[in-house]
Amino acid sequence: MQSGIQLACAMWAMAALSVVLVVLRLYTRIRIVKFVGAEDYMYACTGIFFLCFTVFIQVAVHYGLGQNFWQLNVDDTSNAIFWTYVANSFAITGNAMAKLSMGLFLLRVVQIKWHKIALWAAVIVTTTTSIALTIMLWNQTTPVKASWDVLRTPGTWNIRIQPMSVGLGVWSSICDFFFAIFPWLFIRSLPMSRREKFMLAGGMSLGVIAGACGITRTIVLSRLNVFNYTLNFVPYFAWAGAEIAVAMVCIGIPTLRPLYLKARGLAGAYNLNRGRGNNTSKLPRFSHDQKATSLSPPTRDFTFSHRRAGSSISRPAAAYIKTRCDSVDEIISEYENQHAGVIWVRNEVRVQEDIADWPLRS
């Protein structure tokens, strides 16, 4: 099997995975969490751009990407190079969008000023350099068509795009490692359980894999021979797609926790509470640890009130139950706006005690 077909198959597999992650994330945020942020829209746009990248790679393969440049006819060489330019434009922009999605998420979490400045700097530099490189990609020569129709259209080369692409690749890898390490700078100060902290930071730290893909892509690009473009550039496009796909996996998986809990039946109390309000009289049954993280003065948990009714004792009073099953980023954002008198547990259970006069009470 020629390398172009292998490239197309790999890109379609990664595009399918990315689309599934986008659908699951949007479903989780819209139907379960009931909140959609700017980073979610950016994540969806990244998935769309990656799908477009895959489509245009398929078109380029149809015209000869993955085959020897000097064995193709003139029309096919021109079309193959042109459609790789189109695909590369979506790859460059999509890679920047993936980092922008992560940056927007972190900006919603951090509170320290220099943290915000560092994140904004990384986001702005990444966005600016990506847009600039995309513009330069289409303006390498005069006339523009000479850059992809090299055998029929004479022209003057104004820009050497390959060194600039290598420079952007280096910066992209640095950003991947930065976003992977950055959460550990502030995660310990958040009012969360240790398990939640490690899950949040560990999920985002998977970005080091995307950084490794970016380094490999940059090394491959720096060693390519452009005189056999259609054959030699196949590894570059493979690693460019892999970097975006891995970044989407690293960004998407931590936000799917509410969906995972719902699939295991651990979010049933949350959904039940949304439908009934606060009138339920039975505590939900949980199959996991009810370890509390208290933000208010402790009260007596799991005790019942008793009232006299003639000579008999009435049934236990109804317990007020407030449950939530939110994603990690929502848990973080809610900690700053808690109301007094609420105890937050794994699924945030609060039990109120109403004590009446009972002659047998010690």
ABEGO torsion letter per residue (X at the ends): XBAAAAAAAAAAAAAAAAAAAAAAAAAAAAAAAGBBBAAAAAAAAAAAAAAAAAAAAAAAAAAGBGBBAAABBAAAAAAAAAAAAAAAAAAAAAAAAAAAAAAAAAAAABABAAAAAAAAAAAAAAAAAAAAAAAAAAAABOBAAAAABAAABBBBBABBAAAAAAAAAAAAAAAAAAAAAAAAAAAAABBBBAAAAAAAAAAAAAAAAAAAAAAAAAAAAAABBAABAAAAAAAAAAAAAAAAAAAAAAAAAAAAAAAAAAAAGAAAAAAAAAAAEAABABBBBBABBBBBBBABBBBBBGBBBBBBBEABBBBBBBBBBBBBBBBAAAAAAAAAABBBGBBBBAAGBBBBBBBBBBAABX
